[in-house]
Every structure is written in structure tokens, then in C-alpha cells.
Amino acid sequence: MRWMAIDHGLKRIGVAFCDEMEILASPYAVLPMEGEASIEKLAALAKMEGAAALLVGLPLHHDGAESETAAAAKEFGRALADRAGLPLEFINEHLTSVEAARMLSGRGKKRRKKGQTDKTDAAAAAVMLMEHLENRKSGA
């Protein structure tokens, strides 16, 4: 099944997809957060890319409690799922951006130039998606 993963943020949205066999999760894009327009764009992207389900990162604190932005991520995820007509799951996104930044810096990622998009949000969505796929394989 092809999953579309969303790293929801107040300014940017990271997007990642996996292949149909659920083996590899890949960063796809970073989009500006534009409210309803973002939901429209992502629903169209999900359809275009053949996504069968959505995975949205839920910002939780280290102790598992929801962060201040968790409600916004839930609302956004539900609105996107409704618009796209796809099933939705949430996953703890705690430290995924840190892991994504670590992975990108380990690959020799250079400082971005003015006007270039930071790929960390898309990489964070891929990290979440990989974790989700591993959990599915292990039956967790």
C-alpha cells in the first residue's frame, strides 16, 4: 500500500511517500502552510501519486503528552483525510526532525542558499513513514 506521510508545521509541511510494497520511504516535497489551500493541494497530490492512506505526525512531548500544536495537526490530518477520501493514522513525530537533520548532515548536506527550500521537513516525514512501515512489518 502506498502511504503519504505529512510532517505538519505552522509554517511548512513536509511530504513523503513510500512504494507500493512498503519497503522504502522517500522525501517528496516541502510546501508552505497555507491552510485550506494546503489541504486542497495535498489531496490532489495524494490522488496524483496513488496514495492509499495518510500518515500524519502528531507532535508529542518526551513524556508522551500532546504538545501545544497537536490539536492543529489532528484537525489538519482529519480535514485532509476527509478531502482526499483516504484512511488516516497518526504517529508520534517526537525527534523526527532531529533525526532527519542528522541524516541530512551526515550526507554532506550543504547550507542552503537564499531562496532554496530546506528539505528537513520532507526528510522528517520520511523518517516517520519508515518508522510506521517498520511497525507494520513487526506487527506493533
C-alpha positions as a LaTeX table, in Angstrom:
\begin{tabular}{lrrr}
\hline
Residue & $x$ (\AA) & $y$ (\AA) & $z$ (\AA) \\
\hline
Met1 & 0.00 & 0.00 & 0.00 \\
Arg2 & 1.31 & 3.44 & $-0.89$ \\
Trp3 & 1.31 & 5.80 & 2.11 \\
Met4 & 1.57 & 9.58 & 2.05 \\
Ala5 & 3.22 & 10.96 & 5.19 \\
Ile6 & 2.77 & 14.53 & 6.40 \\
Asp7 & 5.02 & 16.42 & 8.79 \\
His8 & 2.59 & 19.19 & 9.74 \\
Gly9 & 4.04 & 22.50 & 10.81 \\
Leu10 & 2.77 & 26.00 & 11.37 \\
Lys11 & 4.92 & 27.36 & 8.51 \\
Arg12 & 5.80 & 24.34 & 6.36 \\
Ile13 & 4.51 & 20.86 & 5.54 \\
Gly14 & 6.90 & 18.02 & 4.81 \\
Val15 & 5.65 & 15.28 & 2.50 \\
Ala16 & 6.97 & 11.78 & 1.91 \\
Phe17 & 5.71 & 8.67 & 0.12 \\
Cys18 & 6.52 & 5.01 & 0.25 \\
Asp19 & 6.46 & 2.49 & $-2.55$ \\
Glu20 & 3.53 & 0.08 & $-3.02$ \\
Met21 & 5.42 & $-2.76$ & $-1.29$ \\
Glu22 & 6.04 & $-0.59$ & 1.80 \\
Ile23 & 9.78 & $-1.07$ & 1.63 \\
Leu24 & 11.19 & 2.40 & 1.08 \\
Ala25 & 10.03 & 5.81 & 2.33 \\
Ser26 & 11.29 & 8.80 & 0.38 \\
Pro27 & 11.09 & 12.55 & 1.00 \\
Tyr28 & 8.92 & 14.18 & $-1.65$ \\
Ala29 & 8.44 & 17.92 & $-1.06$ \\
Val30 & 8.20 & 20.78 & 1.40 \\
Leu31 & 5.19 & 23.02 & 0.92 \\
Pro32 & 4.27 & 26.28 & 2.62 \\
Met33 & 1.43 & 26.03 & 5.14 \\
Glu34 & $-1.50$ & 27.81 & 3.52 \\
Gly35 & $-4.45$ & 26.42 & 5.48 \\
Glu36 & $-7.31$ & 25.27 & 3.27 \\
Ala37 & $-5.23$ & 25.73 & 0.11 \\
Ser38 & $-2.68$ & 23.27 & 1.52 \\
Ile39 & $-5.40$ & 20.70 & 2.13 \\
Glu40 & $-6.56$ & 21.07 & $-1.48$ \\
Lys41 & $-3.00$ & 20.74 & $-2.84$ \\
Leu42 & $-2.20$ & 17.72 & $-0.67$ \\
Ala43 & $-5.46$ & 15.94 & $-1.52$ \\
Ala44 & $-4.70$ & 16.43 & $-5.23$ \\
Leu45 & $-1.12$ & 15.25 & $-4.70$ \\
Ala46 & $-2.31$ & 12.13 & $-2.85$ \\
Lys47 & $-4.58$ & 11.27 & $-5.77$ \\
Met48 & $-1.91$ & 12.02 & $-8.38$ \\
Glu49 & 0.66 & 9.86 & $-6.57$ \\
Gly50 & $-1.77$ & 7.00 & $-5.90$ \\
Ala51 & $-1.69$ & 7.20 & $-2.12$ \\
Ala52 & $-3.97$ & 4.66 & $-0.41$ \\
Ala53 & $-3.62$ & 6.03 & 3.14 \\
Leu54 & $-2.36$ & 9.04 & 5.08 \\
Leu55 & 0.06 & 9.20 & 7.98 \\
Val56 & 0.25 & 12.48 & 9.90 \\
Gly57 & 2.84 & 13.25 & 12.53 \\
Leu58 & 1.46 & 14.06 & 15.95 \\
Pro59 & 3.72 & 16.35 & 17.98 \\
Leu60 & 4.13 & 14.79 & 21.41 \\
His61 & 6.44 & 15.69 & 24.27 \\
His62 & 9.10 & 13.32 & 25.55 \\
Asp63 & 6.66 & 12.02 & 28.19 \\
Gly64 & 4.01 & 11.27 & 25.53 \\
Ala65 & 1.77 & 14.23 & 26.34 \\
Glu66 & 0.42 & 16.19 & 23.39 \\
Ser67 & 2.24 & 19.41 & 22.57 \\
Glu68 & 0.56 & 22.75 & 22.02 \\
Thr69 & 0.37 & 22.12 & 18.26 \\
Ala70 & $-1.04$ & 18.57 & 18.44 \\
Ala71 & $-4.65$ & 19.73 & 18.10 \\
Ala72 & $-3.79$ & 21.64 & 14.92 \\
Ala73 & $-2.06$ & 18.56 & 13.46 \\
Lys74 & $-5.09$ & 16.40 & 14.27 \\
Glu75 & $-7.50$ & 18.90 & 12.75 \\
Phe76 & $-5.36$ & 19.25 & 9.63 \\
Gly77 & $-4.98$ & 15.48 & 9.26 \\
Arg78 & $-8.71$ & 14.84 & 9.61 \\
Ala79 & $-9.57$ & 17.61 & 7.12 \\
Leu80 & $-7.07$ & 16.19 & 4.63 \\
Ala81 & $-8.36$ & 12.64 & 5.08 \\
Asp82 & $-11.93$ & 13.84 & 4.53 \\
Arg83 & $-10.96$ & 15.81 & 1.43 \\
Ala84 & $-8.83$ & 13.01 & $-0.03$ \\
Gly85 & $-11.24$ & 10.23 & 0.98 \\
Leu86 & $-8.38$ & 8.22 & 2.48 \\
Pro87 & $-7.88$ & 6.42 & 5.78 \\
Leu88 & $-5.78$ & 8.30 & 8.33 \\
Glu89 & $-3.34$ & 7.28 & 11.01 \\
Phe90 & $-1.32$ & 9.44 & 13.37 \\
Ile91 & 2.21 & 8.71 & 14.56 \\
Asn92 & 4.37 & 10.24 & 17.26 \\
Glu93 & 6.74 & 12.60 & 15.48 \\
His94 & 8.89 & 13.31 & 18.54 \\
Leu95 & 12.50 & 13.90 & 17.42 \\
Thr96 & 11.87 & 13.06 & 13.75 \\
Ser97 & 13.12 & 16.49 & 12.65 \\
Val98 & 16.24 & 16.00 & 14.74 \\
Glu99 & 16.82 & 12.58 & 13.15 \\
Ala100 & 16.17 & 13.98 & 9.67 \\
Ala101 & 18.63 & 16.85 & 10.21 \\
Arg102 & 21.22 & 14.37 & 11.49 \\
Met103 & 20.76 & 12.16 & 8.45 \\
Leu104 & 20.96 & 15.08 & 6.03 \\
Ser105 & 24.09 & 16.49 & 7.66 \\
Gly106 & 25.65 & 13.03 & 7.56 \\
Arg107 & 25.15 & 13.01 & 3.81 \\
Gly108 & 27.13 & 16.19 & 3.37 \\
Lys109 & 24.11 & 18.45 & 3.02 \\
Lys110 & 25.40 & 21.92 & 2.34 \\
Arg111 & 23.97 & 25.11 & 3.76 \\
Arg112 & 21.05 & 26.18 & 1.68 \\
Lys113 & 21.34 & 29.30 & $-0.37$ \\
Lys114 & 18.89 & 32.14 & $-0.08$ \\
Gly115 & 15.64 & 31.20 & $-1.81$ \\
Gln116 & 16.24 & 27.45 & $-1.61$ \\
Thr117 & 13.87 & 25.20 & 0.32 \\
Asp118 & 15.06 & 23.34 & 3.40 \\
Lys119 & 14.46 & 19.62 & 2.84 \\
Thr120 & 14.40 & 18.73 & 6.56 \\
Asp121 & 10.60 & 18.69 & 6.81 \\
Ala122 & 10.26 & 16.23 & 3.92 \\
Ala123 & 13.05 & 14.10 & 5.39 \\
Ala124 & 11.23 & 14.15 & 8.77 \\
Ala125 & 8.07 & 12.89 & 7.04 \\
Ala126 & 10.14 & 10.07 & 5.53 \\
Val127 & 11.60 & 9.21 & 8.95 \\
Met128 & 8.07 & 8.98 & 10.39 \\
Leu129 & 6.92 & 6.87 & 7.48 \\
Met130 & 9.87 & 4.47 & 7.76 \\
Glu131 & 9.10 & 4.01 & 11.47 \\
His132 & 5.46 & 3.34 & 10.62 \\
Leu133 & 6.38 & 0.79 & 7.95 \\
Glu134 & 8.74 & $-0.98$ & 10.36 \\
Asn135 & 5.99 & $-1.11$ & 12.99 \\
Arg136 & 3.58 & $-2.60$ & 10.44 \\
Lys137 & 6.09 & $-5.29$ & 9.49 \\
Ser138 & 6.73 & $-6.22$ & 13.11 \\
Gly139 & 3.01 & $-6.19$ & 13.93 \\
Ala140 & 3.41 & $-3.40$ & 16.50 \\
\hline
\end{tabular}
